Amino acid sequence: MDTLVAAALEEVCARLSRGLPVTALWTAISGSSAAAGLPLDAAVKRVLLARLTALPVINLVEGGREGAPFHPAEEDLVEEAERRGARLVASAALRDNFLGIYDDQKMSDDQKTTLERIGASRLSAAYIF
């Protein structure tokens, strides 16, 4: 399970401030799931999503760009999150660390945008721009 949590964290961070829709999470970690020998059935999804949302650096928000925090009951977590278009969003500090920005490094908005595009370059072009 730790392997899946790590893979999911990487995917969430890679989506930067947009976050990762819960429905897209399962496809994004399918390779890690297969390698770990854990099928992405309802029980695994529920435990994984609960572990991710328990982390203080990950927020589950309603769909839409400026989504409000989303806190469904744990037994309905996956179903409600998928139905309502919820997204997993990493904290700004975690996203910065993912991009290699640490501590008090100062950079211009253009420099940060460039790093974000490089960080997102492993994704499709729709996520880059």
SERO-4910 file (N, C-alpha, C, O; in steps of 0.05 Angstrom, whole numbers):
BEGIN
 pado doro    nc1    nc2    nc3   cac1   cac2   cac3    cc1    cc2    cc3    oc1    oc2    oc3
  Met    A     16    -24      0      0      0      0     17     25      0     10     45    -12
  Asp    A     40     24     14     58     48     15     67     55    -14     71     79    -20
  Thr    A     72     35    -30     80     40    -58     58     55    -73     64     74    -88
  Leu    A     33     47    -69     11     61    -82      8     90    -71      2    108    -87
  Val    A     11     94    -45     10    121    -34     31    138    -46     26    161    -54
  Ala    A     56    128    -48     78    144    -60     72    150    -89     77    173    -98
  Ala    A     62    131   -104     56    135   -132     34    156   -135     35    173   -153
  Ala    A     13    154   -118     -9    173   -119      1    201   -112     -7    221   -124
  Leu    A     18    204    -92     29    230    -84     44    242   -108     41    266   -113
  Glu    A     60    226   -121     74    237   -144     55    247   -166     59    268   -177
  Glu    A     34    232   -171     15    240   -192      0    265   -183     -4    283   -200
  Val    A     -7    268   -158    -21    292   -148     -2    316   -151    -11    337   -160
  Cys    A     23    313   -143     42    335   -144     47    343   -173     50    367   -179
  Ala    A     48    324   -191     54    329   -219     32    346   -232     37    360   -252
  Arg    A      8    345   -221    -14    361   -232    -15    389   -221    -32    406   -229
  Leu    A      4    395   -203      8    422   -192    -17    434   -181    -32    419   -167
  Ser    A    -22    459   -185    -45    472   -172    -72    463   -183    -92    467   -170
  Arg    A    -72    450   -206    -98    440   -217   -108    417   -201   -132    413   -198
  Gly    A    -90    401   -190    -97    377   -175   -104    355   -194   -104    358   -219
  Leu    A   -110    332   -182   -116    308   -198   -144    298   -191   -150    292   -168
  Pro    A   -161    297   -211   -188    287   -206   -186    258   -195   -170    242   -205
  Val    A   -203    252   -176   -203    225   -164   -208    204   -185   -195    183   -184
  Thr    A   -225    210   -205   -230    190   -226   -205    185   -243   -202    163   -253
  Ala    A   -187    204   -245   -163    200   -261   -141    187   -244   -121    177   -256
  Leu    A   -143    187   -218   -123    175   -201   -119    146   -207    -96    136   -208
  Trp    A   -141    131   -211   -139    102   -214   -124     95   -239   -108     76   -239
  Thr    A   -128    109   -261   -113    104   -286    -84    112   -282    -66     98   -291
  Ala    A    -79    134   -268    -52    144   -264    -34    125   -248    -10    123   -253
  Ile    A    -46    110   -230    -30     92   -213    -34     62   -221    -25     45   -206
  Ser    A    -47     57   -243    -53     29   -250    -27     13   -254    -26    -11   -246
  Gly    A     -6     24   -265     19     10   -268     32      3   -241     42    -19   -237
  Ser    A     31     22   -222     42     17   -195     25     -4   -181     36    -21   -166
  Ser    A     -1     -3   -185    -19    -22   -173    -13    -51   -183    -11    -69   -167
  Ala    A     -9    -53   -209     -3    -80   -220     24    -90   -210     27   -113   -204
  Ala    A     44    -72   -209     70    -79   -200     70    -88   -170     85   -106   -162
  Ala    A     53    -75   -154     51    -82   -126     33   -106   -121     32   -116    -99
  Gly    A     19   -115   -142      1   -138   -139    -24   -131   -124    -37   -149   -112
  Leu    A    -32   -106   -125    -57    -97   -111    -77    -89   -133    -73    -68   -146
  Pro    A    -98   -104   -136   -119    -95   -155   -133    -71   -145   -137    -68   -121
  Leu    A   -140    -53   -163   -154    -29   -155   -184    -34   -152   -200    -23   -166
  Asp    A   -190    -51   -133   -218    -56   -127   -229    -35   -107   -214    -18    -98
  Ala    A   -254    -37   -100   -266    -17    -83   -252    -14    -56   -249      8    -46
  Ala    A   -244    -37    -44   -231    -36    -18   -204    -21    -19   -198     -5     -2
  Val    A   -188    -28    -39   -162    -15    -42   -165     15    -48   -151     31    -37
  Lys    A   -184     22    -65   -189     50    -71   -197     65    -46   -188     87    -41
  Arg    A   -215     53    -30   -224     67     -6   -201     71     14   -198     93     25
  Val    A   -184     51     18   -162     54     37   -142     74     26   -132     91     41
  Leu    A   -136     73      0   -116     91    -12   -126    120    -10   -110    137     -2
  Leu    A   -150    125    -17   -161    152    -16   -162    162     13   -157    186     18
  Ala    A   -169    145     32   -170    153     60   -142    160     70   -138    179     85
  Arg    A   -122    144     61    -94    150     70    -84    175     58    -70    191     71
  Leu    A    -91    180     33    -82    205     20    -95    230     33    -81    249     39
  Thr    A   -120    228     38   -134    251     50   -128    255     79   -133    277     90
  Ala    A   -116    236     92   -107    239    120    -81    254    121    -74    264    143
  Leu    A    -66    256     99    -41    270     99    -47    300    101    -64    310     86
  Pro    A    -32    315    118    -37    344    120    -29    360     95    -37    383     93
  Val    A    -15    348     77     -6    362     53    -23    357     28    -18    367      7
  Ile    A    -45    341     32    -63    335     10    -91    344     18   -101    338     40
  Asn    A   -104    358      0   -132    367      4   -150    354    -17   -142    351    -40
  Leu    A   -173    346     -8   -194    336    -26   -214    359    -30   -226    368    -10
  Val    A   -217    368    -54   -234    392    -59   -255    385    -80   -252    366    -96
  Glu    A   -277    399    -79   -299    396    -98   -288    402   -126   -268    416   -129
  Gly    A   -302    392   -147   -295    398   -174   -295    428   -179   -306    444   -164
  Gly    A   -283    436   -201   -280    465   -207   -254    476   -198   -241    464   -181
  Arg    A   -245    497   -210   -219    508   -205   -214    516   -176   -194    510   -164
  Glu    A   -233    530   -164   -230    540   -136   -248    523   -118   -263    534   -102
  Gly    A   -245    497   -119   -262    479   -104   -260    483    -74   -239    488    -63
  Ala    A   -283    480    -61   -284    481    -32   -275    454    -21   -278    433    -34
  Pro    A   -265    453      4   -257    428     16   -281    408     16   -304    417     19
  Phe    A   -275    383     13   -295    363      9   -290    341     30   -268    330     31
  His    A   -310    335     47   -307    316     69   -330    297     70   -347    299     88
  Pro    A   -332    278     52   -354    258     53   -349    238     76   -326    236     86
  Ala    A   -369    223     83   -365    202    103   -345    181     91   -345    176     67
  Glu    A   -329    170    109   -308    152    100   -319    128     84   -306    119     65
  Glu    A   -342    117     92   -353     94     77   -362    101     49   -364     84     32
  Asp    A   -368    127     44   -376    136     18   -355    152      3   -360    164    -17
  Leu    A   -331    152     14   -310    170      4   -305    168    -26   -306    188    -40
  Val    A   -299    144    -35   -293    141    -64   -316    148    -82   -314    163   -101
  Glu    A   -339    136    -75   -363    140    -92   -371    170    -93   -377    180   -115
  Glu    A   -372    183    -70   -379    211    -70   -359    229    -83   -366    247    -98
  Ala    A   -333    223    -79   -312    239    -92   -314    237   -122   -311    257   -136
  Glu    A   -318    213   -132   -320    209   -161   -345    222   -172   -344    235   -192
  Arg    A   -367    218   -158   -393    229   -167   -393    260   -168   -404    272   -186
  Arg    A   -380    272   -149   -380    302   -147   -356    314   -161   -352    339   -158
  Gly    A   -339    299   -175   -317    310   -189   -295    321   -171   -281    340   -179
  Ala    A   -291    309   -148   -271    318   -129   -243    315   -140   -237    296   -156
  Arg    A   -225    332   -131   -197    331   -139   -179    330   -115   -186    341    -94
  Leu    A   -156    317   -118   -135    316    -98   -115    338   -105   -105    339   -127
  Val    A   -110    356    -86    -91    378    -91    -70    378    -69    -76    377    -45
  Ala    A    -45    379    -78    -22    381    -59    -19    409    -49    -26    428    -63
  Ser    A     -9    412    -25     -4    439    -14     17    453    -31     32    440    -45
  Ala    A     17    479    -29     36    495    -44     65    487    -38     82    486    -56
  Ala    A     71    482    -12     98    475     -4    106    448    -17    129    445    -26
  Leu    A     88    429    -17     94    403    -29     98    405    -59    116    393    -71
  Arg    A     81    421    -72     84    426   -101    111    439   -107    125    431   -126
  Asp    A    119    458    -91    145    471    -94    168    451    -91    187    451   -107
  Asn    A    166    434    -71    187    414    -67    188    395    -91    209    386    -99
  Phe    A    165    388   -102    164    370   -125    179    383   -149    191    369   -165
  Leu    A    177    410   -151    190    424   -172    219    430   -166    234    441   -184
  Gly    A    229    424   -142    256    430   -135    260    457   -123    283    467   -122
  Ile    A    239    469   -113    241    496   -101    240    491    -70    220    481    -60
  Tyr    A    262    498    -57    263    492    -28    268    518    -13    280    537    -23
  Asp    A    259    518     12    264    539     31    259    567     21    237    574     12
  Asp    A    280    584     22    276    612     16    285    620    -12    293    643    -17
  Gln    A    285    601    -31    294    608    -58    274    628    -69    250    624    -69
  Lys    A    285    649    -79    269    670    -92    270    667   -122    292    663   -133
  Met    A    248    669   -135    248    668   -164    224    684   -174    204    688   -161
  Ser    A    227    693   -199    206    708   -211    182    691   -219    185    666   -219
  Asp    A    160    703   -225    136    688   -233    142    673   -259    133    650   -263
  Asp    A    158    685   -277    165    672   -302    182    647   -297    178    627   -310
  Gln    A    201    649   -279    218    626   -272    201    603   -260    204    580   -267
  Lys    A    183    610   -242    166    590   -230    148    577   -251    144    553   -250
  Thr    A    136    593   -268    119    582   -290    135    563   -307    124    542   -315
  Thr    A    160    570   -314    176    553   -330    181    526   -316    179    505   -328
  Leu    A    188    527   -290    191    502   -275    166    486   -274    167    461   -276
  Glu    A    143    499   -271    118    484   -270    113    470   -297    104    447   -297
  Arg    A    120    483   -318    116    470   -345    135    447   -349    128    427   -361
  Ile    A    159    450   -339    178    428   -340    168    404   -323    169    381   -332
  Gly    A    159    411   -299    148    390   -282    125    375   -293    121    351   -289
  Ala    A    108    390   -308     84    378   -320     89    366   -347     71    355   -359
  Ser    A    114    368   -357    119    359   -384    116    329   -388    113    320   -411
  Arg    A    116    314   -367    112    285   -370     82    279   -375     75    256   -381
  Leu    A     65    299   -373     37    295   -377     30    304   -405     47    313   -420
  Ser    A      5    301   -412     -3    309   -439     -2    340   -442     -1    354   -422
  Ala    A     -2    349   -466      0    378   -472    -22    393   -459    -18    417   -453
  Ala    A    -45    381   -454    -68    396   -442    -61    405   -414    -72    425   -405
  Tyr    A    -43    391   -400    -36    399   -373    -14    419   -372     -9    432   -352
  Ile    A      1    422   -394     25    439   -394     17    468   -396     28    485   -381
  Phe    A     -2    475   -413     -8    503   -417    -35    511   -408    -43    534   -410
***
